[in-house]
Amino acid sequence: MRNIFLSLGLIVASQIAVAASDFVVSYRTPVIRNTTSTYHDYYTELLKLTLEKTRPTYGDYKMKGVPPSTSLLRSLSDAVANTYPNLAIEVGYEEKLTDSGMLTYINIPIDGGIFGYRVCFTNAAIKEQLKKVNSVNDLRKYTIAQGVGWVDTEILRANGLTVVEISNFEGIFKMVAAGRIDLFCRGANQLQPEAEQFKSLTKLTYDESFVLVYPLPRFFYLNAKNTLAKERIQAGLQIAFKDGSLKALWNKHYQAGIEFSKLNQRKHIYLENPLLKNLPPDYKQYFIDPSAK
């Protein structure tokens, strides 16, 4: 009898080990290959960090990159359809994303709020006149490009700014360089790598006089059925935040780019984010001051 129980125990343990090793988390991959952009690298490494931090409790895991999509809306559709196992998508907060009950999010900002500090690509012909921009009202005569489905579109429009949505990411830079659109505002951490990435566009430049500032928490969104993945990633984020490893990863990917943007030397133009009116303020404790050393 003892041998039977021992055998059963070994079988159960074996099944648990197999289940743990089969735990898969899917992540987005870059649309543009072989570039200097490290945008997706941060989120991929952050996911891995959360899974490593929780390995002692939750066991082994696998990470799987999904085919790149040019549209955030397509990626969200994949999450709603549960097309890939435990697909975690980095998205700026919008209450409507969870209205259907198909998606859920982890209420810990994954990039410290840095995407709420926006510096703008522009074309050389208007760079000088942009130095006269001192307020939101001054910006209203310019057109601003955004990707389709990006949360910033609603924020900018709510502040009376003119936004043009474009589905092709590379095409946005080309249109700005050609003067067909005036501005393409990016996170302060993105200016340096993207300026390098698109340096072949000789008429593309960037404004150095102002920064748009608005609260923009970005969260990991998952299919609402992926409860174990949500629980594990959330636990990993909490551990990484408390032990400083999240900040260390943030510094590794973002600090040099932030210093390049020279935020402290720019005029700060503050915008309202009406999308946050029903969001509990807990997220603010996880914001990182980009001007702090």
C-alpha positions as CSV (number, residue, x, y, z in Angstrom):
1,M,0.0,0.0,0.0
2,R,2.8,2.3,0.9
3,N,4.4,1.7,-2.5
4,I,1.1,2.6,-4.2
5,F,0.8,5.9,-2.4
6,L,4.5,6.6,-3.2
7,S,3.8,5.9,-6.9
8,L,0.7,8.1,-6.9
9,G,2.7,10.9,-5.3
10,L,5.4,10.7,-7.9
11,I,2.8,10.8,-10.7
12,V,1.1,13.9,-9.2
13,A,4.5,15.6,-8.8
14,S,5.4,14.7,-12.3
15,Q,2.1,16.1,-13.6
16,I,2.7,19.4,-11.7
17,A,6.2,19.7,-13.1
18,V,4.9,19.2,-16.6
19,A,2.1,21.7,-16.1
20,A,4.6,24.3,-14.8
21,S,7.0,23.8,-17.7
22,D,4.0,24.1,-20.1
23,F,3.0,27.5,-18.7
24,V,3.4,29.9,-21.7
25,V,3.3,33.7,-21.8
26,S,3.0,35.3,-25.2
27,Y,4.4,38.7,-26.0
28,R,4.4,41.1,-28.9
29,T,7.4,41.3,-31.3
30,P,8.7,44.3,-33.3
31,V,7.0,45.3,-36.5
32,I,10.3,46.6,-37.9
33,R,13.2,44.1,-37.9
34,N,16.9,44.9,-37.7
35,T,16.6,48.4,-36.3
36,T,18.1,50.3,-33.4
37,S,14.7,50.4,-31.7
38,T,14.5,48.6,-28.3
39,Y,10.9,49.5,-27.7
40,H,9.7,45.9,-27.4
41,D,12.9,44.7,-25.7
42,Y,11.9,46.5,-22.4
43,Y,8.5,44.9,-22.2
44,T,9.8,41.5,-23.1
45,E,12.6,41.7,-20.5
46,L,10.1,43.0,-18.0
47,L,7.8,40.0,-18.6
48,K,10.7,37.7,-18.2
49,L,11.7,39.5,-15.0
50,T,8.2,39.0,-13.5
51,L,8.2,35.3,-14.4
52,E,11.7,34.8,-12.9
53,K,10.8,36.5,-9.7
54,T,7.8,34.2,-9.3
55,R,9.6,31.0,-10.4
56,P,10.0,29.7,-6.8
57,T,6.3,30.0,-6.2
58,Y,4.7,29.3,-9.6
59,G,7.4,27.1,-11.3
60,D,8.9,27.1,-14.7
61,Y,7.6,28.9,-17.8
62,K,8.1,29.5,-21.5
63,M,7.9,32.8,-23.4
64,K,6.7,32.9,-27.0
65,G,6.8,35.8,-29.3
66,V,3.7,36.3,-31.5
67,P,3.8,37.3,-35.2
68,P,4.3,41.1,-35.4
69,S,1.2,43.2,-36.1
70,T,1.2,46.8,-37.5
71,S,-1.9,47.6,-35.5
72,L,-2.4,47.8,-31.7
73,L,-6.1,47.1,-32.4
74,R,-5.2,43.8,-34.1
75,S,-3.1,42.8,-31.1
76,L,-6.0,43.7,-28.8
77,S,-8.3,41.6,-31.0
78,D,-5.9,38.7,-30.6
79,A,-6.1,39.1,-26.8
80,V,-9.9,39.2,-26.8
81,A,-10.0,36.1,-29.0
82,N,-7.4,34.4,-26.8
83,T,-5.5,33.5,-30.0
84,Y,-2.2,33.1,-28.2
85,P,-1.7,31.7,-24.7
86,N,-1.5,34.4,-22.0
87,L,-0.8,37.2,-24.4
88,A,0.3,40.3,-22.4
89,I,0.0,43.6,-24.3
90,E,1.3,46.9,-23.1
91,V,-1.4,49.5,-23.5
92,G,-2.2,53.0,-22.1
93,Y,-5.2,52.9,-19.8
94,E,-8.6,53.3,-21.3
95,E,-11.7,52.3,-19.3
96,K,-13.5,51.1,-22.4
97,L,-11.0,48.3,-23.0
98,T,-12.5,46.3,-20.2
99,D,-16.1,47.3,-20.7
100,S,-16.9,44.1,-22.5
101,G,-15.4,41.9,-19.7
102,M,-13.2,40.2,-22.3
103,L,-10.0,42.0,-21.2
104,T,-8.4,42.7,-17.9
105,Y,-5.4,44.6,-16.8
106,I,-2.8,44.7,-14.0
107,N,-3.0,47.9,-12.1
108,I,0.8,48.6,-11.9
109,P,2.3,51.0,-14.5
110,I,4.9,49.0,-16.4
111,D,7.1,52.0,-17.5
112,G,6.9,54.4,-14.7
113,G,4.7,56.9,-16.6
114,I,7.5,57.9,-18.9
115,F,5.2,57.9,-22.0
116,G,3.4,60.8,-20.4
117,Y,6.4,63.0,-21.3
118,R,6.1,63.6,-25.0
119,V,8.7,65.2,-27.2
120,C,8.0,65.8,-30.9
121,F,9.5,64.9,-34.2
122,T,8.9,67.5,-36.9
123,N,10.3,68.7,-40.2
124,A,13.1,71.1,-40.6
125,A,11.0,73.8,-42.2
126,I,9.0,74.5,-39.0
127,K,11.5,73.7,-36.3
128,E,12.4,77.4,-35.7
129,Q,8.7,78.5,-35.4
130,L,8.0,75.7,-32.9
131,K,10.3,77.6,-30.4
132,K,7.4,80.1,-30.0
133,V,5.0,77.4,-28.7
134,N,4.3,78.2,-25.1
135,S,0.8,76.7,-24.5
136,V,-1.7,74.2,-25.6
137,N,-3.5,77.0,-27.6
138,D,-0.3,77.6,-29.5
139,L,-0.2,74.0,-30.6
140,R,-3.7,74.0,-32.1
141,K,-2.6,75.3,-35.5
142,Y,-0.4,72.2,-36.0
143,T,-1.4,68.7,-37.0
144,I,-0.2,65.8,-34.8
145,A,0.2,62.2,-36.0
146,Q,-0.8,59.2,-34.0
147,G,-1.0,55.4,-34.7
148,V,-4.4,53.9,-35.1
149,G,-5.9,52.9,-31.7
150,W,-3.4,54.7,-29.6
151,V,-4.7,56.1,-26.4
152,D,-2.9,59.4,-26.9
153,T,-5.3,60.3,-29.7
154,E,-8.2,60.7,-27.4
155,I,-6.1,62.7,-24.9
156,L,-4.8,65.1,-27.5
157,R,-8.2,65.6,-29.1
158,A,-9.8,66.2,-25.7
159,N,-7.3,69.1,-25.3
160,G,-8.4,70.6,-28.6
161,L,-5.5,69.4,-30.7
162,T,-5.8,68.2,-34.3
163,V,-4.8,64.5,-34.6
164,V,-4.3,62.4,-37.8
165,E,-4.3,58.7,-37.3
166,I,-2.0,56.6,-39.5
167,S,-1.7,52.8,-39.5
168,N,1.8,52.6,-40.9
169,F,4.4,53.4,-38.2
170,E,7.3,54.0,-40.6
171,G,5.0,56.0,-42.8
172,I,4.4,58.5,-40.0
173,F,8.1,59.5,-39.9
174,K,8.1,59.9,-43.7
175,M,5.0,62.1,-43.7
176,V,6.4,64.3,-41.0
177,A,9.7,64.6,-42.8
178,A,7.9,65.6,-46.0
179,G,5.8,68.2,-44.2
180,R,2.5,66.5,-44.7
181,I,2.0,66.4,-40.9
182,D,3.6,68.8,-38.5
183,L,4.4,66.7,-35.4
184,F,4.8,63.2,-34.2
185,C,5.1,63.2,-30.4
186,R,6.9,60.3,-28.7
187,G,7.8,59.3,-25.2
188,A,10.9,61.1,-24.0
189,N,12.7,57.7,-23.9
190,Q,12.0,57.1,-27.6
191,L,13.5,60.3,-29.1
192,Q,17.1,59.2,-29.2
193,P,16.7,55.6,-30.6
194,E,14.1,56.7,-33.2
195,A,16.1,59.7,-34.3
196,E,18.9,57.2,-35.0
197,Q,16.5,54.7,-36.6
198,F,15.2,57.2,-39.1
199,K,18.3,59.3,-39.6
200,S,18.2,58.6,-43.4
201,L,15.2,60.9,-43.6
202,T,17.3,64.1,-44.0
203,K,14.4,66.5,-43.5
204,L,13.2,64.8,-40.3
205,T,14.2,66.6,-37.1
206,Y,12.9,67.1,-33.6
207,D,11.7,70.0,-31.5
208,E,14.0,70.9,-28.6
209,S,11.9,73.6,-26.9
210,F,8.9,72.0,-25.2
211,V,7.6,68.7,-23.8
212,L,4.0,67.7,-23.5
213,V,3.1,66.3,-20.0
214,Y,0.1,64.3,-19.0
215,P,-0.5,61.3,-16.8
216,L,-0.3,58.2,-18.9
217,P,-0.2,54.9,-17.0
218,R,0.4,51.9,-19.3
219,F,-0.6,48.5,-18.1
220,F,-0.3,44.9,-19.2
221,Y,-3.6,43.8,-20.6
222,L,-4.6,40.1,-20.9
223,N,-7.7,38.1,-21.8
224,A,-9.9,38.0,-18.7
225,K,-9.7,34.2,-18.7
226,N,-6.0,34.2,-18.2
227,T,-6.3,34.5,-14.4
228,L,-3.2,32.5,-13.5
229,A,-1.1,34.6,-15.8
230,K,-2.5,37.8,-14.4
231,E,-1.9,36.7,-10.8
232,R,1.7,35.6,-11.5
233,I,2.7,38.7,-13.6
234,Q,1.2,41.0,-11.0
235,A,3.0,39.3,-8.2
236,G,6.3,39.5,-10.2
237,L,5.8,43.2,-10.8
238,Q,5.2,43.9,-7.1
239,I,8.4,42.0,-6.2
240,A,10.5,43.7,-8.9
241,F,9.2,47.1,-7.8
242,K,10.0,46.5,-4.1
243,D,13.5,45.0,-4.6
244,G,14.5,47.7,-7.2
245,S,15.0,45.3,-10.1
246,L,12.2,47.0,-12.1
247,K,13.8,50.4,-11.7
248,A,17.2,48.9,-12.7
249,L,15.6,47.5,-15.9
250,W,13.9,50.9,-16.5
251,N,17.3,52.7,-16.1
252,K,19.0,50.3,-18.4
253,H,16.5,50.9,-21.3
254,Y,15.4,54.5,-20.7
255,Q,17.8,56.6,-18.7
256,A,20.2,57.4,-21.6
257,G,17.3,58.4,-23.9
258,I,15.7,60.6,-21.2
259,E,19.0,62.4,-20.7
260,F,19.2,62.9,-24.4
261,S,15.8,64.5,-24.4
262,K,16.9,67.2,-21.9
263,L,13.5,67.4,-20.3
264,N,14.7,70.0,-17.7
265,Q,15.7,72.4,-20.4
266,R,12.3,72.4,-22.1
267,K,9.1,74.3,-21.5
268,H,6.5,72.0,-19.9
269,I,3.0,72.1,-21.4
270,Y,0.5,70.3,-19.3
271,L,-2.5,68.4,-20.8
272,E,-5.5,66.8,-19.1
273,N,-6.1,63.1,-19.4
274,P,-9.9,62.7,-19.1
275,L,-9.6,58.9,-19.5
276,L,-8.3,58.6,-16.0
277,K,-11.4,60.0,-14.2
278,N,-12.6,56.6,-12.9
279,L,-9.2,55.0,-12.4
280,P,-8.2,54.5,-8.7
281,P,-5.1,56.6,-8.0
282,D,-3.1,53.6,-6.7
283,Y,-1.0,53.6,-9.9
284,K,0.7,56.9,-9.0
285,Q,2.9,55.2,-6.4
286,Y,4.7,53.4,-9.2
287,F,5.5,56.5,-11.3
288,I,9.2,57.3,-11.8
289,D,10.4,60.9,-11.9
290,P,12.3,61.1,-15.2
291,S,14.3,64.2,-14.0
292,A,15.6,62.3,-10.9
293,K,19.1,60.8,-11.1
